[in-house]
């Protein structure tokens, strides 16, 4: 499994408030250890990695998470608590073995 966290920078260069909140929750819960990659959607650069991912997956809000499992199509999560419940908590309960199997 590979998890990408996509967060946004606003046109003035500041981070979006919701993205900051989610980053703090990830850090506080020690969830960042499960995130493999962080991509930034920079409103000032339509070709930034995060903007390209948002377009590819037709996501209109940030932050969001892309979960690529070995056995299927990518999953997109735009709701943090659901992402924690459906993806991160099972990983934490199953340890590294669950991460490799998923």
Biopython code that builds the backbone (N, CA, C, O; Angstrom):
import numpy as np
from Bio.PDB.StructureBuilder import StructureBuilder

atoms = [
    (1, "UNK", "N", (0.846, -1.179, 0.000)),
    (1, "UNK", "CA", (0.000, 0.000, 0.000)),
    (1, "UNK", "C", (0.889, 1.239, 0.000)),
    (1, "UNK", "O", (1.941, 1.276, 0.638)),
    (2, "UNK", "N", (0.439, 2.240, -0.727)),
    (2, "UNK", "CA", (1.161, 3.514, -0.802)),
    (2, "UNK", "C", (0.155, 4.629, -0.545)),
    (2, "UNK", "O", (-0.882, 4.692, -1.206)),
    (3, "UNK", "N", (0.451, 5.506, 0.408)),
    (3, "UNK", "CA", (-0.457, 6.595, 0.775)),
    (3, "UNK", "C", (0.187, 7.927, 0.438)),
    (3, "UNK", "O", (1.312, 8.213, 0.850)),
    (4, "UNK", "N", (-0.547, 8.743, -0.321)),
    (4, "UNK", "CA", (-0.118, 10.100, -0.654)),
    (4, "UNK", "C", (-1.068, 11.086, 0.009)),
    (4, "UNK", "O", (-2.287, 10.958, -0.104)),
    (5, "UNK", "N", (-0.514, 12.053, 0.691)),
    (5, "UNK", "CA", (-1.262, 13.141, 1.331)),
    (5, "UNK", "C", (-1.093, 14.365, 0.441)),
    (5, "UNK", "O", (0.027, 14.818, 0.208)),
    (6, "UNK", "N", (-2.203, 14.899, -0.055)),
    (6, "UNK", "CA", (-2.152, 16.086, -0.915)),
    (6, "UNK", "C", (-2.707, 17.266, -0.131)),
    (6, "UNK", "O", (-3.855, 17.253, 0.313)),
    (7, "UNK", "N", (-1.868, 18.290, 0.030)),
    (7, "UNK", "CA", (-2.300, 19.498, 0.731)),
    (7, "UNK", "C", (-2.095, 20.702, -0.175)),
    (7, "UNK", "O", (-1.349, 20.640, -1.152)),
    (8, "UNK", "N", (-2.769, 21.799, 0.162)),
    (8, "UNK", "CA", (-2.820, 22.943, -0.751)),
    (8, "UNK", "C", (-2.150, 24.179, -0.179)),
    (8, "UNK", "O", (-2.235, 24.466, 1.016)),
    (9, "UNK", "N", (-1.481, 24.904, -1.071)),
    (9, "UNK", "CA", (-1.010, 26.257, -0.786)),
    (9, "UNK", "C", (-1.921, 27.216, -1.533)),
    (9, "UNK", "O", (-2.204, 27.018, -2.715)),
    (10, "UNK", "N", (-2.376, 28.248, -0.849)),
    (10, "UNK", "CA", (-3.269, 29.232, -1.455)),
    (10, "UNK", "C", (-2.500, 30.178, -2.368)),
    (10, "UNK", "O", (-1.269, 30.172, -2.392)),
    (11, "UNK", "N", (-3.232, 30.983, -3.110)),
    (11, "UNK", "CA", (-2.626, 31.902, -4.080)),
    (11, "UNK", "C", (-1.637, 32.867, -3.431)),
    (11, "UNK", "O", (-0.699, 33.322, -4.085)),
    (12, "UNK", "N", (-1.840, 33.183, -2.146)),
    (12, "UNK", "CA", (-0.908, 34.093, -1.459)),
    (12, "UNK", "C", (0.299, 33.354, -0.869)),
    (12, "UNK", "O", (1.150, 33.967, -0.224)),
    (13, "UNK", "N", (0.371, 32.043, -1.092)),
    (13, "UNK", "CA", (1.493, 31.247, -0.612)),
    (13, "UNK", "C", (1.294, 30.630, 0.758)),
    (13, "UNK", "O", (2.135, 29.857, 1.215)),
    (14, "UNK", "N", (0.197, 30.958, 1.420)),
    (14, "UNK", "CA", (-0.055, 30.397, 2.745)),
    (14, "UNK", "C", (-0.748, 29.038, 2.618)),
    (14, "UNK", "O", (-1.442, 28.779, 1.635)),
    (15, "UNK", "N", (-0.554, 28.169, 3.620)),
    (15, "UNK", "CA", (-1.222, 26.867, 3.578)),
    (15, "UNK", "C", (-2.712, 27.028, 3.865)),
    (15, "UNK", "O", (-3.112, 27.914, 4.619)),
    (16, "UNK", "N", (-3.523, 26.177, 3.267)),
    (16, "UNK", "CA", (-4.958, 26.245, 3.545)),
    (16, "UNK", "C", (-5.188, 25.827, 4.997)),
    (16, "UNK", "O", (-4.493, 24.955, 5.517)),
    (17, "UNK", "N", (-6.157, 26.451, 5.636)),
    (17, "UNK", "CA", (-6.419, 26.202, 7.049)),
    (17, "UNK", "C", (-6.769, 24.761, 7.348)),
    (17, "UNK", "O", (-6.276, 24.190, 8.322)),
    (18, "UNK", "N", (-7.615, 24.165, 6.522)),
    (18, "UNK", "CA", (-8.016, 22.781, 6.742)),
    (18, "UNK", "C", (-6.812, 21.847, 6.595)),
    (18, "UNK", "O", (-6.699, 20.855, 7.314)),
    (19, "UNK", "N", (-5.921, 22.171, 5.664)),
    (19, "UNK", "CA", (-4.715, 21.356, 5.467)),
    (19, "UNK", "C", (-3.816, 21.410, 6.696)),
    (19, "UNK", "O", (-3.250, 20.395, 7.102)),
    (20, "UNK", "N", (-3.687, 22.585, 7.284)),
    (20, "UNK", "CA", (-2.889, 22.739, 8.506)),
    (20, "UNK", "C", (-3.503, 21.904, 9.624)),
    (20, "UNK", "O", (-2.791, 21.210, 10.350)),
    (21, "UNK", "N", (-4.831, 21.974, 9.761)),
    (21, "UNK", "CA", (-5.528, 21.215, 10.793)),
    (21, "UNK", "C", (-5.301, 19.715, 10.615)),
    (21, "UNK", "O", (-4.990, 19.014, 11.579)),
    (22, "UNK", "N", (-5.453, 19.228, 9.398)),
    (22, "UNK", "CA", (-5.264, 17.802, 9.139)),
    (22, "UNK", "C", (-3.812, 17.394, 9.389)),
    (22, "UNK", "O", (-3.563, 16.329, 9.953)),
    (23, "UNK", "N", (-2.859, 18.219, 8.981)),
    (23, "UNK", "CA", (-1.443, 17.919, 9.234)),
    (23, "UNK", "C", (-1.187, 17.804, 10.738)),
    (23, "UNK", "O", (-0.478, 16.901, 11.181)),
    (24, "UNK", "N", (-1.762, 18.717, 11.520)),
    (24, "UNK", "CA", (-1.588, 18.674, 12.977)),
    (24, "UNK", "C", (-2.191, 17.403, 13.564)),
    (24, "UNK", "O", (-1.613, 16.798, 14.467)),
    (25, "UNK", "N", (-3.349, 17.000, 13.054)),
    (25, "UNK", "CA", (-3.987, 15.767, 13.538)),
    (25, "UNK", "C", (-3.162, 14.535, 13.162)),
    (25, "UNK", "O", (-3.031, 13.602, 13.954)),
    (26, "UNK", "N", (-2.615, 14.542, 11.966)),
    (26, "UNK", "CA", (-1.747, 13.432, 11.548)),
    (26, "UNK", "C", (-0.528, 13.341, 12.461)),
    (26, "UNK", "O", (-0.144, 12.253, 12.889)),
    (27, "UNK", "N", (0.073, 14.488, 12.754)),
    (27, "UNK", "CA", (1.252, 14.521, 13.621)),
    (27, "UNK", "C", (0.899, 14.099, 15.046)),
    (27, "UNK", "O", (1.604, 13.289, 15.648)),
    (28, "UNK", "N", (-0.184, 14.643, 15.580)),
    (28, "UNK", "CA", (-0.575, 14.363, 16.962)),
    (28, "UNK", "C", (-0.923, 12.887, 17.164)),
    (28, "UNK", "O", (-0.637, 12.314, 18.215)),
    (29, "UNK", "N", (-1.536, 12.285, 16.161)),
    (29, "UNK", "CA", (-1.919, 10.882, 16.266)),
    (29, "UNK", "C", (-0.832, 9.913, 15.836)),
    (29, "UNK", "O", (-1.046, 8.701, 15.817)),
    (30, "UNK", "N", (0.330, 10.442, 15.491)),
    (30, "UNK", "CA", (1.444, 9.638, 14.980)),
    (30, "UNK", "C", (1.044, 8.868, 13.720)),
    (30, "UNK", "O", (1.537, 7.768, 13.470)),
    (31, "UNK", "N", (0.144, 9.461, 12.932)),
    (31, "UNK", "CA", (-0.318, 8.833, 11.688)),
    (31, "UNK", "C", (0.618, 9.106, 10.513)),
    (31, "UNK", "O", (0.591, 8.369, 9.527)),
    (32, "UNK", "N", (1.437, 10.138, 10.598)),
    (32, "UNK", "CA", (2.312, 10.473, 9.462)),
    (32, "UNK", "C", (3.270, 9.337, 9.115)),
    (32, "UNK", "O", (3.763, 9.266, 7.989)),
    (33, "UNK", "N", (3.532, 8.464, 10.054)),
    (33, "UNK", "CA", (4.443, 7.349, 9.752)),
    (33, "UNK", "C", (3.874, 6.417, 8.690)),
    (33, "UNK", "O", (4.611, 5.633, 8.092)),
    (34, "UNK", "N", (2.564, 6.497, 8.453)),
    (34, "UNK", "CA", (1.937, 5.665, 7.425)),
    (34, "UNK", "C", (1.842, 6.375, 6.075)),
    (34, "UNK", "O", (1.514, 5.751, 5.066)),
    (35, "UNK", "N", (2.126, 7.661, 6.056)),
    (35, "UNK", "CA", (2.056, 8.435, 4.812)),
    (35, "UNK", "C", (3.396, 8.306, 4.092)),
    (35, "UNK", "O", (4.450, 8.624, 4.644)),
    (36, "UNK", "N", (3.333, 7.836, 2.853)),
    (36, "UNK", "CA", (4.555, 7.604, 2.083)),
    (36, "UNK", "C", (5.035, 8.839, 1.340)),
    (36, "UNK", "O", (6.229, 8.996, 1.086)),
    (37, "UNK", "N", (4.102, 9.711, 0.993)),
    (37, "UNK", "CA", (4.472, 10.864, 0.162)),
    (37, "UNK", "C", (3.514, 12.019, 0.445)),
    (37, "UNK", "O", (2.317, 11.810, 0.645)),
    (38, "UNK", "N", (4.047, 13.225, 0.458)),
    (38, "UNK", "CA", (3.238, 14.438, 0.591)),
    (38, "UNK", "C", (3.408, 15.242, -0.694)),
    (38, "UNK", "O", (4.526, 15.557, -1.102)),
    (39, "UNK", "N", (2.284, 15.568, -1.324)),
    (39, "UNK", "CA", (2.293, 16.375, -2.541)),
    (39, "UNK", "C", (1.608, 17.700, -2.240)),
    (39, "UNK", "O", (0.647, 17.752, -1.473)),
    (40, "UNK", "N", (2.103, 18.759, -2.843)),
    (40, "UNK", "CA", (1.541, 20.092, -2.623)),
    (40, "UNK", "C", (0.807, 20.550, -3.873)),
    (40, "UNK", "O", (1.345, 20.528, -4.980)),
    (41, "UNK", "N", (-0.447, 20.968, -3.663)),
    (41, "UNK", "CA", (-1.246, 21.578, -4.726)),
    (41, "UNK", "C", (-1.113, 23.087, -4.549)),
    (41, "UNK", "O", (-1.778, 23.680, -3.700)),
    (42, "UNK", "N", (-0.267, 23.692, -5.341)),
    (42, "UNK", "CA", (0.029, 25.122, -5.232)),
    (42, "UNK", "C", (-0.866, 25.883, -6.206)),
    (42, "UNK", "O", (-0.736, 25.739, -7.421)),
    (43, "UNK", "N", (-1.777, 26.696, -5.663)),
    (43, "UNK", "CA", (-2.692, 27.466, -6.518)),
    (43, "UNK", "C", (-1.956, 28.387, -7.485)),
    (43, "UNK", "O", (-2.517, 28.790, -8.504)),
    (44, "UNK", "N", (-0.721, 28.718, -7.179)),
    (44, "UNK", "CA", (0.060, 29.602, -8.049)),
    (44, "UNK", "C", (0.722, 28.844, -9.196)),
    (44, "UNK", "O", (1.291, 29.453, -10.102)),
    (45, "UNK", "N", (0.644, 27.511, -9.153)),
    (45, "UNK", "CA", (1.310, 26.686, -10.165)),
    (45, "UNK", "C", (0.402, 25.526, -10.557)),
    (45, "UNK", "O", (0.346, 24.509, -9.866)),
    (46, "UNK", "N", (-0.306, 25.686, -11.665)),
    (46, "UNK", "CA", (-1.256, 24.654, -12.093)),
    (46, "UNK", "C", (-0.566, 23.341, -12.451)),
    (46, "UNK", "O", (-1.223, 22.308, -12.579)),
    (47, "UNK", "N", (0.753, 23.379, -12.613)),
    (47, "UNK", "CA", (1.498, 22.167, -12.939)),
    (47, "UNK", "C", (2.168, 21.547, -11.708)),
    (47, "UNK", "O", (2.954, 20.609, -11.838)),
    (48, "UNK", "N", (1.860, 22.066, -10.515)),
    (48, "UNK", "CA", (2.437, 21.469, -9.306)),
    (48, "UNK", "C", (1.888, 20.047, -9.156)),
    (48, "UNK", "O", (0.807, 19.729, -9.651)),
    (49, "UNK", "N", (2.637, 19.221, -8.480)),
    (49, "UNK", "CA", (2.255, 17.812, -8.356)),
    (49, "UNK", "C", (0.846, 17.638, -7.797)),
    (49, "UNK", "O", (0.055, 16.860, -8.330)),
    (50, "UNK", "N", (0.536, 18.355, -6.735)),
    (50, "UNK", "CA", (-0.780, 18.227, -6.121)),
    (50, "UNK", "C", (-1.905, 18.679, -7.031)),
    (50, "UNK", "O", (-2.978, 18.076, -7.035)),
    (51, "UNK", "N", (-1.677, 19.734, -7.803)),
    (51, "UNK", "CA", (-2.698, 20.206, -8.749)),
    (51, "UNK", "C", (-2.923, 19.165, -9.843)),
    (51, "UNK", "O", (-4.058, 18.939, -10.262)),
    (52, "UNK", "N", (-1.853, 18.536, -10.301)),
    (52, "UNK", "CA", (-1.990, 17.486, -11.321)),
    (52, "UNK", "C", (-2.748, 16.286, -10.764)),
    (52, "UNK", "O", (-3.586, 15.707, -11.456)),
    (53, "UNK", "N", (-2.461, 15.908, -9.521)),
    (53, "UNK", "CA", (-3.173, 14.791, -8.902)),
    (53, "UNK", "C", (-4.648, 15.124, -8.704)),
    (53, "UNK", "O", (-5.515, 14.283, -8.942)),
    (54, "UNK", "N", (-4.932, 16.345, -8.271)),
    (54, "UNK", "CA", (-6.326, 16.761, -8.101)),
    (54, "UNK", "C", (-7.078, 16.674, -9.427)),
    (54, "UNK", "O", (-8.223, 16.225, -9.468)),
    (55, "UNK", "N", (-6.444, 17.096, -10.486)),
    (55, "UNK", "CA", (-7.074, 17.025, -11.803)),
    (55, "UNK", "C", (-7.236, 15.574, -12.250)),
    (55, "UNK", "O", (-8.296, 15.189, -12.744)),
    (56, "UNK", "N", (-6.203, 14.781, -12.080)),
    (56, "UNK", "CA", (-6.249, 13.372, -12.499)),
    (56, "UNK", "C", (-7.388, 12.621, -11.828)),
    (56, "UNK", "O", (-8.068, 11.818, -12.467)),
    (57, "UNK", "N", (-7.601, 12.880, -10.534)),
    (57, "UNK", "CA", (-8.617, 12.162, -9.778)),
    (57, "UNK", "C", (-9.901, 12.968, -9.596)),
    (57, "UNK", "O", (-10.797, 12.554, -8.860)),
    (58, "UNK", "N", (-9.993, 14.120, -10.267)),
    (58, "UNK", "CA", (-11.175, 14.980, -10.236)),
    (58, "UNK", "C", (-11.588, 15.333, -8.802)),
    (58, "UNK", "O", (-12.756, 15.215, -8.431)),
    (59, "UNK", "N", (-10.615, 15.763, -8.015)),
    (59, "UNK", "CA", (-10.856, 16.163, -6.632)),
    (59, "UNK", "C", (-10.873, 17.682, -6.579)),
    (59, "UNK", "O", (-9.969, 18.342, -7.093)),
    (60, "UNK", "N", (-11.904, 18.230, -5.955)),
    (60, "UNK", "CA", (-12.089, 19.685, -5.918)),
    (60, "UNK", "C", (-11.732, 20.306, -4.575)),
    (60, "UNK", "O", (-11.789, 21.528, -4.431)),
    (61, "UNK", "N", (-11.364, 19.496, -3.590)),
    (61, "UNK", "CA", (-11.080, 20.031, -2.257)),
    (61, "UNK", "C", (-9.772, 19.470, -1.722)),
    (61, "UNK", "O", (-9.321, 18.397, -2.124)),
    (62, "UNK", "N", (-9.195, 20.200, -0.832)),
    (62, "UNK", "CA", (-7.966, 19.744, -0.175)),
    (62, "UNK", "C", (-8.166, 19.887, 1.328)),
    (62, "UNK", "O", (-8.941, 20.734, 1.774)),
    (63, "UNK", "N", (-7.496, 19.091, 2.085)),
    (63, "UNK", "CA", (-6.567, 18.052, 1.663)),
    (63, "UNK", "C", (-7.309, 16.789, 1.239)),
    (63, "UNK", "O", (-8.500, 16.624, 1.501)),
    (64, "UNK", "N", (-6.572, 15.912, 0.580)),
    (64, "UNK", "CA", (-7.114, 14.598, 0.264)),
    (64, "UNK", "C", (-5.986, 13.576, 0.274)),
    (64, "UNK", "O", (-4.803, 13.915, 0.266)),
    (65, "UNK", "N", (-6.394, 12.323, 0.292)),
    (65, "UNK", "CA", (-5.443, 11.218, 0.369)),
    (65, "UNK", "C", (-5.692, 10.264, -0.785)),
    (65, "UNK", "O", (-6.836, 9.977, -1.137)),
    (66, "UNK", "N", (-4.607, 9.778, -1.366)),
    (66, "UNK", "CA", (-4.681, 8.773, -2.421)),
    (66, "UNK", "C", (-4.082, 7.497, -1.851)),
    (66, "UNK", "O", (-2.931, 7.478, -1.415)),
    (67, "UNK", "N", (-4.872, 6.439, -1.860)),
    (67, "UNK", "CA", (-4.411, 5.157, -1.355)),
    (67, "UNK", "C", (-4.297, 4.216, -2.541)),
    (67, "UNK", "O", (-5.277, 3.941, -3.232)),
    (68, "UNK", "N", (-3.101, 3.737, -2.760)),
    (68, "UNK", "CA", (-2.867, 2.765, -3.835)),
    (68, "UNK", "C", (-2.559, 1.426, -3.174)),
    (68, "UNK", "O", (-1.522, 1.245, -2.536)),
    (69, "UNK", "N", (-3.483, 0.509, -3.347)),
    (69, "UNK", "CA", (-3.291, -0.841, -2.813)),
    (69, "UNK", "C", (-2.721, -1.722, -3.918)),
    (69, "UNK", "O", (-2.895, -1.443, -5.105)),
    (70, "UNK", "N", (-2.054, -2.764, -3.519)),
    (70, "UNK", "CA", (-1.442, -3.662, -4.492)),
    (70, "UNK", "C", (-2.478, -4.358, -5.370)),
    (70, "UNK", "O", (-2.173, -4.764, -6.491)),
    (71, "UNK", "N", (-3.692, -4.496, -4.867)),
    (71, "UNK", "CA", (-4.684, -5.310, -5.558)),
    (71, "UNK", "C", (-5.846, -4.527, -6.166)),
    (71, "UNK", "O", (-6.913, -5.106, -6.372)),
    (72, "UNK", "N", (-5.689, -3.250, -6.460)),
    (72, "UNK", "CA", (-6.832, -2.551, -7.015)),
    (72, "UNK", "C", (-6.555, -1.127, -7.422)),
    (72, "UNK", "O", (-5.427, -0.637, -7.359)),
    (73, "UNK", "N", (-7.626, -0.477, -7.844)),
    (73, "UNK", "CA", (-7.556, 0.911, -8.289)),
    (73, "UNK", "C", (-7.319, 1.834, -7.094)),
    (73, "UNK", "O", (-7.650, 1.481, -5.962)),
    (74, "UNK", "N", (-6.753, 3.003, -7.340)),
    (74, "UNK", "CA", (-6.529, 3.961, -6.250)),
    (74, "UNK", "C", (-7.845, 4.376, -5.587)),
    (74, "UNK", "O", (-8.876, 4.497, -6.248)),
    (75, "UNK", "N", (-7.791, 4.587, -4.292)),
    (75, "UNK", "CA", (-8.929, 5.099, -3.529)),
    (75, "UNK", "C", (-8.622, 6.542, -3.161)),
    (75, "UNK", "O", (-7.482, 6.880, -2.844)),
    (76, "UNK", "N", (-9.637, 7.384, -3.205)),
    (76, "UNK", "CA", (-9.487, 8.784, -2.823)),
    (76, "UNK", "C", (-10.298, 9.025, -1.557)),
    (76, "UNK", "O", (-11.469, 8.652, -1.475)),
    (77, "UNK", "N", (-9.672, 9.644, -0.586)),
    (77, "UNK", "CA", (-10.356, 10.015, 0.653)),
    (77, "UNK", "C", (-10.247, 11.521, 0.830)),
    (77, "UNK", "O", (-9.150, 12.079, 0.831)),
    (78, "UNK", "N", (-11.393, 12.173, 0.981)),
    (78, "UNK", "CA", (-11.422, 13.618, 1.206)),
    (78, "UNK", "C", (-11.889, 13.969, 2.617)),
    (78, "UNK", "O", (-11.840, 15.132, 3.016)),
    (79, "UNK", "N", (-12.337, 12.978, 3.365)),
    (79, "UNK", "CA", (-12.809, 13.202, 4.731)),
    (79, "UNK", "C", (-11.816, 12.550, 5.689)),
    (79, "UNK", "O", (-11.659, 11.329, 5.706)),
    (80, "UNK", "N", (-11.153, 13.382, 6.480)),
    (80, "UNK", "CA", (-10.060, 12.908, 7.326)),
    (80, "UNK", "C", (-10.483, 11.810, 8.294)),
    (80, "UNK", "O", (-9.812, 10.781, 8.375)),
    (81, "UNK", "N", (-11.574, 11.998, 9.028)),
    (81, "UNK", "CA", (-11.959, 11.008, 10.034)),
    (81, "UNK", "C", (-12.300, 9.665, 9.400)),
    (81, "UNK", "O", (-11.991, 8.617, 9.966)),
    (82, "UNK", "N", (-12.929, 9.686, 8.243)),
    (82, "UNK", "CA", (-13.221, 8.438, 7.534)),
    (82, "UNK", "C", (-11.914, 7.773, 7.085)),
    (82, "UNK", "O", (-11.770, 6.553, 7.173)),
    (83, "UNK", "N", (-10.969, 8.580, 6.608)),
    (83, "UNK", "CA", (-9.658, 8.068, 6.207)),
    (83, "UNK", "C", (-8.967, 7.381, 7.387)),
    (83, "UNK", "O", (-8.408, 6.294, 7.237)),
    (84, "UNK", "N", (-9.007, 8.011, 8.550)),
    (84, "UNK", "CA", (-8.400, 7.411, 9.744)),
    (84, "UNK", "C", (-9.087, 6.087, 10.067)),
    (84, "UNK", "O", (-8.427, 5.072, 10.289)),
    (85, "UNK", "N", (-10.405, 6.107, 10.089)),
    (85, "UNK", "CA", (-11.172, 4.919, 10.473)),
    (85, "UNK", "C", (-11.001, 3.765, 9.474)),
    (85, "UNK", "O", (-10.831, 2.612, 9.873)),
    (86, "UNK", "N", (-11.047, 4.085, 8.173)),
    (86, "UNK", "CA", (-11.049, 3.030, 7.158)),
    (86, "UNK", "C", (-9.655, 2.595, 6.708)),
    (86, "UNK", "O", (-9.486, 1.477, 6.222)),
    (87, "UNK", "N", (-8.659, 3.463, 6.862)),
    (87, "UNK", "CA", (-7.327, 3.140, 6.346)),
    (87, "UNK", "C", (-6.280, 3.077, 7.459)),
    (87, "UNK", "O", (-5.611, 2.057, 7.622)),
    (88, "UNK", "N", (-6.138, 4.152, 8.217)),
    (88, "UNK", "CA", (-5.037, 4.217, 9.180)),
    (88, "UNK", "C", (-5.223, 3.299, 10.382)),
    (88, "UNK", "O", (-4.283, 2.612, 10.780)),
    (89, "UNK", "N", (-6.417, 3.274, 10.967)),
    (89, "UNK", "CA", (-6.620, 2.419, 12.136)),
    (89, "UNK", "C", (-6.394, 0.943, 11.812)),
    (89, "UNK", "O", (-5.734, 0.253, 12.589)),
    (90, "UNK", "N", (-6.921, 0.430, 10.686)),
    (90, "UNK", "CA", (-6.608, -0.968, 10.350)),
    (90, "UNK", "C", (-5.107, -1.206, 10.147)),
    (90, "UNK", "O", (-4.598, -2.270, 10.498)),
    (91, "UNK", "N", (-4.402, -0.228, 9.585)),
    (91, "UNK", "CA", (-2.949, -0.366, 9.438)),
    (91, "UNK", "C", (-2.278, -0.458, 10.800)),
    (91, "UNK", "O", (-1.399, -1.292, 11.014)),
    (92, "UNK", "N", (-2.695, 0.401, 11.713)),
    (92, "UNK", "CA", (-2.100, 0.414, 13.047)),
    (92, "UNK", "C", (-2.372, -0.901, 13.780)),
    (92, "UNK", "O", (-1.506, -1.413, 14.488)),
    (93, "UNK", "N", (-3.568, -1.437, 13.607)),
    (93, "UNK", "CA", (-3.926, -2.686, 14.275)),
    (93, "UNK", "C", (-3.192, -3.878, 13.676)),
    (93, "UNK", "O", (-2.856, -4.829, 14.382)),
    (94, "UNK", "N", (-2.943, -3.821, 12.364)),
    (94, "UNK", "CA", (-2.309, -4.946, 11.690)),
    (94, "UNK", "C", (-0.808, -4.853, 11.592)),
    (94, "UNK", "O", (-0.153, -5.821, 11.206)),
    (95, "UNK", "N", (-0.247, -3.708, 11.934)),
    (95, "UNK", "CA", (1.198, -3.523, 11.852)),
    (95, "UNK", "C", (1.690, -3.499, 10.418)),
    (95, "UNK", "O", (0.904, -3.324, 9.486)),
    (96, "UNK", "N", (2.986, -3.675, 10.244)),
    (96, "UNK", "CA", (3.600, -3.611, 8.922)),
    (96, "UNK", "C", (3.120, -4.721, 8.004)),
    (96, "UNK", "O", (3.094, -4.537, 6.787)),
    (97, "UNK", "N", (2.740, -5.866, 8.550)),
    (97, "UNK", "CA", (2.265, -6.965, 7.714)),
    (97, "UNK", "C", (0.997, -6.563, 6.978)),
    (97, "UNK", "O", (0.834, -6.901, 5.806)),
    (98, "UNK", "N", (0.090, -5.841, 7.647)),
    (98, "UNK", "CA", (-1.145, -5.386, 7.002)),
    (98, "UNK", "C", (-0.833, -4.410, 5.888)),
    (98, "UNK", "O", (-1.511, -4.401, 4.861)),
    (99, "UNK", "N", (0.170, -3.600, 6.078)),
    (99, "UNK", "CA", (0.554, -2.612, 5.069)),
    (99, "UNK", "C", (1.034, -3.301, 3.795)),
    (99, "UNK", "O", (0.735, -2.844, 2.692)),
    (100, "UNK", "N", (1.773, -4.392, 3.941)),
    (100, "UNK", "CA", (2.303, -5.100, 2.780)),
    (100, "UNK", "C", (1.234, -5.896, 2.057)),
    (100, "UNK", "O", (1.292, -6.027, 0.835)),
    (101, "UNK", "N", (0.259, -6.432, 2.780)),
    (101, "UNK", "CA", (-0.782, -7.258, 2.184)),
    (101, "UNK", "C", (-1.828, -6.413, 1.490)),
    (101, "UNK", "O", (-2.348, -6.806, 0.446)),
    (102, "UNK", "N", (-2.144, -5.263, 2.048)),
    (102, "UNK", "CA", (-3.234, -4.437, 1.524)),
    (102, "UNK", "C", (-2.971, -3.951, 0.123)),
    (102, "UNK", "O", (-3.799, -3.245, -0.451)),
]
sb = StructureBuilder()
sb.init_structure("model")
sb.init_model(0)
sb.init_chain("A")
sb.init_seg("    ")
for serial, (resi, resn, name, xyz) in enumerate(atoms, 1):
    if name == "N":
        sb.init_residue(resn, " ", resi, " ")
    sb.init_atom(name, np.array(xyz, "f"), 0.0, 1.0, " ", f" {name:<3s}", serial, name[0])
structure = sb.get_structure()
